[in-house]
């Protein structure tokens, strides 16, 4: 579970996000193959104190609901194959649910991990296709983690990289750089003064943060991040995902906190 707060910036826009996610791994056989099923819900509450040349009622609250279906196959002694299919509903949901509210995302990656090595590491390499990015080709997904000393570890990858200092088993600090954002449907089109029509909305940001994590146990932890959006954009888009109107391009504080349980 997670809460995000981006206070009001110079564009007069503030954002709050409430997130809940659960994924359940189901062991299929002795080879350690798993079926993973789950769901994720995000609610965005937006505030606008500045003047915009259109009615803002379409842009106050948004909902994103994902349904995750994954399969983890033990490829050999070193590698696992992971495939994930994620149907998504992303919309302001002012008039029920429509066909345009649905999107489809999918990923396929190879995953190698040595958690009990002297210097534990994890490597994930693959491709992900996100129908909401507006880019009609699969994009690379890269994640490399290494605990290179008892006190330090790092992650290099896309969409997140970090450097973490492990104070002890309970406490850790991290510096992180990551991408954040969503793409959602507007059920009722917004017509601008220049005659252009907006039917989608996108939020995207590059974020730098300082984070803290407290481990209640090996599986239960609390975390908090505070930093700034180094790049931030909010855009209205047409049905073909082309930019129609840029309504937010000012950086701002970024505060995120949450609670997680890892059973896998």
Secondary structure by P-SEA (a helix, b strand, c coil): ccccccccccccbbbbbbbbbbbbbbbccccbbbbbbbbbbbbbbbbbccccccccccccbbbbbbbbbbbbbcccccbbbbbbbbbbbbcccccccccccbbbbbccbbbbbbccccccbbbbbbbbbbccccccbbbbbbbbbbcccccccccccccccccccccccccccccccccccbbbbccbbbbccccccccbbbbbbbbbbcbbbbbcccccccbbbbbbccbbbbbccccccccccccccbbbbbbbbbcccccc
